[in-house]
Amino acid sequence: MGSSPETKLLVIVGAGASGMLAAVSARQAARGLGIADAGLRIVLLERNTRPGAKIAISGGGHCNVTHDGPVDRLLEKGFLRKNELRFVRPSVYAFTNSDLLALLARYGVPTEAREDGRVFPVSGAARDVLDAIRRMLRDASAEVATGCRVDALEASGDGFVLRAGAERIEADAVILAAGGSAWGSSGTTGDGVRLAASVGHSVVTVLPALAPVFFKEPPDPGLVGVTLRGVGLVAGSGKQSDMRRGDLLISHRGISGPACLSLSRPVAAMMAGGGEAPALFADFFPGHDEPAVSAFVLDHSSRNGAQLVRTFLQRCPIAPERLFPATRKEDAVGATIPNAFVPWILRRAGIGEGQMLSMLTRQQRTGLVSVLKRFELGRARKVPLDRAEVSAGGVSLSEIDPRTMASRLHRRLFCCGELLDYAGEVGGFNLQAAFSTGWAAGSNAALSLCGSRSAGA
Ligand SMILES: Cc1cc2nc3c(=O)[nH]c(=O)nc-3n(C[C@H](O)[C@H](O)[C@H](O)COP(=O)(O)OP(=O)(O)OC[C@H]3O[C@@H](n4cnc5c(N)ncnc54)[C@H](O)[C@@H]3O)c2cc1C
């Protein structure tokens, strides 16, 4: 890979969301400094045969590109850990969700926000987002070498030497944008983190996040495919416990759905701790304590004593905001405890199928309430990294400047995207973080090579 002595070479490892936007912003920054394209060669090295594999499969092929709303709100919803939020904040402010959507619109991809804040291309096609980014790369005169897996990185003077199979590449600056370790079939098997570690960066243990949880004992076939709406999902192992609220899906091997995806990272952390396998519980009345739920059951049975407990449960609102009055119209038409769960609740509470509410003993009522508040779904066996949407852990944030994405160990080494030790929630936050950190890395890498004026989005 030869360049003339006056030409600087910026190599970006990985042509995913962060790497491609890094190339676009690097060119914009260089042109902003009056540097001719021939003065800065921008080359993306991508191990796959095509760039952007993850964008193509994101959001089930629809690509949830970002999240709507003010940046502070986006960050709060998307990044639950304060240190990670603080880290991504400067880059997301420098290249916001609005900046991203304006850029996509300029390249012919209008987007729309859904009621829950997730933003998708109007066409619903991830391909359109990817094609637009490819056109951006063309306009940025960025070269993409596919089928090129970087397997070694060494610091050499002010620059770097990279190796990809038999090829040796001397670069003036390097951006590591090789993604995390999740969903390895798309090309992300932790190479970026390994390359950063090989030049001295500390690595925080990689864990799956936004993943299903597989159980030791698979769920009963009768429960598979059932969704529990808005419930609390609690994971507990020894003294550790964590909780999320949202929809939950029972699968053949365990659980999935938004609440599970969000809780999977703490579950994986509990498992990595080597303690007892975490148990997962559903809380059918999140936000209401046991005495309140007990009063609710008692109130209902005092007015409907002849009703079977089974019928009560089948009509019982699931995860209601308010418990009283029990006959509220909204509750009557809202989601109820799924029928498939009712025999299980009765059995675990020791209540017969034909038992009436008026015949419930105090002990049975207490038992019923505790099952409703803590219904054990299963014990975790595995949180599969190859089925996780993202990985947590990676290059330690303390060694990266959050404004520029520059390594604090090597001038002219930049790291961006999922290989860094952050993980966002489901909702477009991970792509936004990849685009924003990539944008910051690209513009600042170009500045470090071509000048010292400050780069904006
Ligand atoms: C199934 C699925 C659905 C998702 N849906 C969404 C969604 O809708 N919204 C959202 O916000 N997030 C979503 N995500 C997460 C999001 O796609 C990622 O967080 C984001 O793509 C990370 O960007 P990145 O640039 O860091 O890494 P990636 O986009 O993963 O790109 C890294 C690139 O580096 C390449 N590479 C790796 N190693 C090497 C090497 N040694 N040499 C050369 N190239 C290499 C890889 O092949 C890859 O192309 C989803 C993830 C998955 C798996």
The ligand as an SDF file (V2000), in Angstrom:
LIG
                    3D

 53 58  0  0  0  0  0  0  0  0999 V2000
  -28.5780   -8.3810   15.1710 C   0  0  0  0  0  0  0  0  0  0  0  0
  -28.2030   -6.9930   15.5790 C   0  0  0  0  0  0  0  0  0  0  0  0
  -29.1260   -5.9600   15.4730 C   0  0  0  0  0  0  0  0  0  0  0  0
  -28.7750   -4.6720   15.8800 C   0  0  0  0  0  0  0  0  0  0  0  0
  -29.6910   -3.6710   15.7300 N   0  0  0  0  0  0  0  0  0  0  0  0
  -29.3720   -2.4140   16.1350 C   0  0  0  0  0  0  0  0  0  0  0  0
  -30.2890   -1.3370   15.9300 C   0  0  0  0  0  0  0  0  0  0  0  0
  -31.3350   -1.4970   15.2940 O   0  0  0  0  0  0  0  0  0  0  0  0
  -29.9420   -0.1240   16.4290 N   0  0  0  0  0  0  0  0  0  0  0  0
  -28.7550    0.1010   17.0880 C   0  0  0  0  0  0  0  0  0  0  0  0
  -28.5080    1.2260   17.5220 O   0  0  0  0  0  0  0  0  0  0  0  0
  -27.8590   -0.8860   17.2330 N   0  0  0  0  0  0  0  0  0  0  0  0
  -28.1290   -2.1250   16.7600 C   0  0  0  0  0  0  0  0  0  0  0  0
  -27.1960   -3.1180   16.8890 N   0  0  0  0  0  0  0  0  0  0  0  0
  -25.8690   -2.7880   17.4470 C   0  0  0  0  0  0  0  0  0  0  0  0
  -25.0340   -2.0240   16.4080 C   0  0  0  0  0  0  0  0  0  0  0  0
  -25.1590   -2.6450   15.1370 O   0  0  0  0  0  0  0  0  0  0  0  0
  -23.5710   -1.9730   16.7990 C   0  0  0  0  0  0  0  0  0  0  0  0
  -23.4450   -1.4920   18.1170 O   0  0  0  0  0  0  0  0  0  0  0  0
  -22.7750   -1.0640   15.8630 C   0  0  0  0  0  0  0  0  0  0  0  0
  -22.8270   -1.5690   14.5510 O   0  0  0  0  0  0  0  0  0  0  0  0
  -21.3210   -0.9690   16.3210 C   0  0  0  0  0  0  0  0  0  0  0  0
  -20.6100   -0.2310   15.3730 O   0  0  0  0  0  0  0  0  0  0  0  0
  -19.0260   -0.4320   15.2280 P   0  0  0  0  0  0  0  0  0  0  0  0
  -18.6060    0.3860   14.1030 O   0  0  0  0  0  0  0  0  0  0  0  0
  -18.3780   -0.2700   16.5240 O   0  0  0  0  0  0  0  0  0  0  0  0
  -18.8600   -1.9750   14.8690 O   0  0  0  0  0  0  0  0  0  0  0  0
  -19.4250   -2.8050   13.6470 P   0  0  0  0  0  0  0  0  0  0  0  0
  -20.5700   -2.1220   13.0020 O   0  0  0  0  0  0  0  0  0  0  0  0
  -19.6360   -4.1630   14.1860 O   0  0  0  0  0  0  0  0  0  0  0  0
  -18.2280   -2.7860   12.6060 O   0  0  0  0  0  0  0  0  0  0  0  0
  -16.9770   -3.3570   12.8650 C   0  0  0  0  0  0  0  0  0  0  0  0
  -16.3810   -3.8020   11.5350 C   0  0  0  0  0  0  0  0  0  0  0  0
  -15.0270   -4.1990   11.7360 O   0  0  0  0  0  0  0  0  0  0  0  0
  -14.7650   -5.3390   10.9730 C   0  0  0  0  0  0  0  0  0  0  0  0
  -13.6080   -6.0250   11.5490 N   0  0  0  0  0  0  0  0  0  0  0  0
  -13.5510   -6.7130   12.7070 C   0  0  0  0  0  0  0  0  0  0  0  0
  -12.3150   -7.1740   12.9110 N   0  0  0  0  0  0  0  0  0  0  0  0
  -11.5540   -6.7630   11.8710 C   0  0  0  0  0  0  0  0  0  0  0  0
  -10.1980   -6.9330   11.5110 C   0  0  0  0  0  0  0  0  0  0  0  0
   -9.3380   -7.6160   12.2740 N   0  0  0  0  0  0  0  0  0  0  0  0
   -9.7500   -6.3880   10.3510 N   0  0  0  0  0  0  0  0  0  0  0  0
  -10.5870   -5.7010    9.5330 C   0  0  0  0  0  0  0  0  0  0  0  0
  -11.9100   -5.5380    9.8240 N   0  0  0  0  0  0  0  0  0  0  0  0
  -12.3800   -6.0390   10.9800 C   0  0  0  0  0  0  0  0  0  0  0  0
  -16.0550   -6.1210   11.0600 C   0  0  0  0  0  0  0  0  0  0  0  0
  -16.1610   -7.0740   10.0120 O   0  0  0  0  0  0  0  0  0  0  0  0
  -17.0850   -5.0170   10.9590 C   0  0  0  0  0  0  0  0  0  0  0  0
  -17.4580   -4.7530    9.6280 O   0  0  0  0  0  0  0  0  0  0  0  0
  -27.4950   -4.4120   16.4390 C   0  0  0  0  0  0  0  0  0  0  0  0
  -26.5780   -5.4540   16.5260 C   0  0  0  0  0  0  0  0  0  0  0  0
  -26.9070   -6.7240   16.0880 C   0  0  0  0  0  0  0  0  0  0  0  0
  -25.8850   -7.8070   16.1770 C   0  0  0  0  0  0  0  0  0  0  0  0
  1  2  1  0
  2  3  1  0
  2 52  2  0
  3  4  2  0
  4  5  1  0
  4 50  1  0
  5  6  2  0
  6  7  1  0
  6 13  1  0
  7  8  2  0
  7  9  1  0
  9 10  1  0
 10 11  2  0
 10 12  1  0
 12 13  2  0
 13 14  1  0
 14 15  1  0
 14 50  1  0
 15 16  1  0
 16 17  1  0
 16 18  1  0
 18 19  1  0
 18 20  1  0
 20 21  1  0
 20 22  1  0
 22 23  1  0
 23 24  1  0
 24 25  2  0
 24 26  1  0
 24 27  1  0
 27 28  1  0
 28 29  2  0
 28 30  1  0
 28 31  1  0
 31 32  1  0
 32 33  1  0
 33 34  1  0
 33 48  1  0
 34 35  1  0
 35 36  1  0
 35 46  1  0
 36 37  1  0
 36 45  1  0
 37 38  2  0
 38 39  1  0
 39 40  1  0
 39 45  2  0
 40 41  1  0
 40 42  2  0
 42 43  1  0
 43 44  2  0
 44 45  1  0
 46 47  1  0
 46 48  1  0
 48 49  1  0
 50 51  2  0
 51 52  1  0
 52 53  1  0
M  END
$$$$
